[in-house]
């Protein structure tokens, strides 16, 4: 997860400046080894070989660096979820695969990239823009699946769409939000199938 993705999260300087990507890549490696909370910008500057002032030319704070790293991690999870959804033909199966992909990708972040998970946890706690944007994109993907299902006749149409989207999103949220995920480990094996099954029964026309 060290590959940087250029975006607009609290970054300074030219949008395509390769130095910013270099800082993000180095910071990702450093945070994954020593942790986000325990690392200062001075520590990061020393590890990268840049001056603290030079880093501030590209990022206004440590949080700004953390936000971009968090955004990269969340976009990778999102890409995996979208790939799983795209592999399915019909909306019910798309919804099942969305549930499963979210759980699998979120658990991998927790267990394999624990230090980067800490950044995601900070993002969720402090409501960083990167986390809010991720949640909004997941809700939009869910809405698209529900709309398609209504058009194909797989899902009921009486309940207002926005109400249905929010209700299902709240069912998914314990496996999307890093702070809630750590309290859901006992159910991760059966949760995707059971929760998606329950939701699909509620959507039956």
MARSEFI-303209 format. One record per residue (C-alpha): x negated, z negated, y negated; residue in one letter. Coordinates in steps of 0.001 Angstrom, whole numbers, plus 500000, padded with zeros to 6 digits. Example, Ala and Ser with C-alpha at 12.3 -4.5 7.8 and 13.67 -1.06 7.14 Angstrom:
BEGIN
((487700; 492200; 504500); A)
((486330; 492860; 501060); S)
! end
This chain:
BEGIN
((500000; 500000; 500000); X)
((497046; 500403; 497727); X)
((497893; 503900; 496531); X)
((499012; 503701; 492929); X)
((502118; 505426; 491661); X)
((502208; 506218; 487958); X)
((505332; 504866; 486261); X)
((506382; 503303; 482997); X)
((506260; 499613; 483925); X)
((504595; 497886; 480964); X)
((501617; 500234; 481016); X)
((499487; 501280; 478073); X)
((497393; 504376; 477403); X)
((498057; 507946; 478527); X)
((500660; 508126; 481297); X)
((498358; 510159; 483557); X)
((495154; 508238; 482911); X)
((493219; 507916; 486182); X)
((491656; 504630; 485046); X)
((495054; 502953; 485197); X)
((495462; 504050; 488814); X)
((491957; 502753; 489516); X)
((492849; 499353; 488048); X)
((496089; 499200; 490032); X)
((494367; 500152; 493292); X)
((491633; 497553; 492766); X)
((494148; 494917; 491702); X)
((496284; 495603; 494781); X)
((493299; 495007; 497035); X)
((492251; 491892; 495096); X)
((495741; 490367; 495034); X)
((496250; 491108; 498729); X)
((493073; 489136; 499474); X)
((493290; 486223; 497030); X)
((496929; 486130; 495963); X)
((498701; 486989; 492747); X)
((499354; 483519; 491383); X)
((495766; 482315; 491815); X)
((494167; 485357; 490177); X)
((493580; 485643; 486425); X)
((492892; 488816; 484468); X)
((489324; 487538; 484051); X)
((488966; 487241; 487847); X)
((490329; 490739; 488214); X)
((488017; 492168; 485567); X)
((485010; 490653; 487265); X)
((486068; 491980; 490670); X)
((486715; 495492; 489357); X)
((483624; 495614; 487174); X)
((485526; 496192; 483918); X)
((485710; 493950; 480909); X)
((488869; 491942; 480350); X)
((489363; 493727; 477020); X)
((489142; 497108; 478734); X)
((491879; 496182; 481211); X)
((494084; 495138; 478297); X)
((493810; 498678; 476956); X)
((495960; 499768; 479886); X)
((498069; 496691; 480712); X)
((499375; 494079; 478314); X)
((499261; 491256; 480895); X)
((498648; 490314; 484510); X)
((502391; 490589; 485055); X)
((502302; 494205; 483896); X)
((499740; 494947; 486625); X)
((501793; 492968; 489116); X)
((504920; 494890; 488146); X)
((503294; 498228; 488863); X)
((501966; 496997; 492210); X)
((505395; 495590; 493021); X)
((507005; 498867; 492039); X)
((504640; 500750; 494364); X)
((505510; 498436; 497282); X)
((509246; 498645; 496669); X)
((509149; 502425; 496319); X)
((507424; 502651; 499693); X)
((510187; 500552; 501256); X)
((512785; 502683; 499505); X)
((511142; 505875; 500794); X)
((511340; 504553; 504365); X)
((514998; 503628; 503917); X)
((515830; 507057; 502490); X)
((513959; 508797; 505320); X)
((515951; 506814; 507883); X)
((519206; 507693; 506143); X)
((518299; 511380; 505867); X)
((517712; 511561; 509639); X)
((521370; 510724; 510319); X)
((524148; 513318; 510287); X)
((527258; 511286; 509507); X)
((527894; 508466; 507005); X)
((528532; 505689; 509592); X)
((525168; 506330; 511225); X)
((523517; 506579; 507810); X)
((524835; 503130; 506986); X)
((523600; 501695; 510298); X)
((520143; 503169; 509739); X)
((520055; 501902; 506162); X)
((520648; 498323; 507345); X)
((517984; 498568; 510039); X)
((515352; 500254; 507844); X)
((515743; 497653; 505104); X)
((515199; 494793; 507546); X)
((512228; 496419; 509300); X)
((510439; 497426; 506087); X)
((511052; 494085; 504372); X)
((509766; 492130; 507364); X)
((506625; 494248; 507519); X)
((505921; 493483; 503867); X)
((506317; 489759; 504589); X)
((504174; 489601; 507726); X)
((501532; 492293; 507155); X)
((501035; 492128; 503388); X)
((501770; 488469; 502742); X)
((499858; 488322; 499450); X)
((501705; 491379; 498159); X)
((504915; 489767; 499338); X)
((504090; 486920; 496934); X)
((504143; 489438; 494078); X)
((507535; 490687; 495227); X)
((508737; 487077; 495358); X)
((507562; 486529; 491782); X)
((509341; 489724; 490767); X)
((512584; 488491; 492323); X)
((512257; 485015; 490801); X)
((511499; 486232; 487290); X)
((513778; 489294; 487484); X)
((511036; 491808; 486712); X)
((512168; 495290; 485755); X)
((510530; 496740; 488875); X)
((512721; 494553; 491094); X)
((515882; 495237; 489104); X)
((515276; 498998; 489221); X)
((514719; 498849; 492998); X)
((517972; 496979; 493546); X)
((519823; 499519; 491406); X)
((518397; 502461; 493375); X)
((519414; 500833; 496673); X)
((522944; 500287; 495353); X)
((523065; 503949; 494269); X)
((521973; 505093; 497739); X)
((524653; 502893; 499269); X)
((527243; 504319; 496889); X)
((526275; 507876; 497832); X)
((526765; 507080; 501534); X)
((530157; 505515; 500879); X)
((531288; 508442; 498742); X)
((530261; 510886; 501446); X)
((532089; 508825; 504055); X)
((535261; 508904; 501985); X)
((534999; 512654; 501637); X)
((534504; 513161; 505385); X)
((537343; 510780; 506241); X)
((535067; 508272; 507984); X)
((535726; 505511; 505432); X)
((538887; 504164; 503793); X)
((539631; 505131; 500193); X)
((542050; 502442; 498988); X)
((539496; 499838; 497859); X)
((537820; 500637; 494514); X)
((534432; 502173; 495207); X)
((532460; 499836; 492942); X)
((534025; 496807; 494654); X)
((533120; 498149; 498085); X)
((529553; 498960; 497042); X)
((528959; 495467; 495640); X)
((530483; 493720; 498663); X)
((528269; 495631; 501122); X)
((525226; 495224; 498878); X)
((525745; 491432; 498950); X)
((525752; 491594; 502754); X)
((522412; 493449; 502647); X)
((520862; 491299; 499937); X)
((519396; 488550; 502186); X)
((517144; 491242; 503690); X)
((516352; 492970; 500381); X)
((515463; 489959; 498278); X)
((512085; 488374; 499198); X)
((513254; 484883; 498270); X)
((516245; 485129; 500606); X)
((514401; 486976; 503378); X)
((512305; 483952; 504315); X)
((515492; 482052; 505177); X)
((516862; 484825; 507396); X)
((514147; 485196; 510041); X)
((516222; 483718; 512865); X)
((518702; 486577; 512584); X)
((516575; 489640; 511912); X)
((516755; 490959; 515507); X)
((520522; 491116; 515688); X)
((521433; 491258; 511993); X)
((521186; 495038; 511396); X)
((523493; 495978; 514287); X)
((525957; 493122; 513848); X)
((526243; 493310; 510064); X)
((526488; 497094; 509949); X)
((529075; 496969; 512750); X)
((531157; 494468; 510820); X)
((530913; 496522; 507623); X)
((531841; 499744; 509414); X)
((534911; 498138; 510932); X)
((535983; 497028; 507471); X)
((535518; 500602; 506210); X)
((537639; 502151; 508935); X)
((540466; 504275; 507439); X)
! end
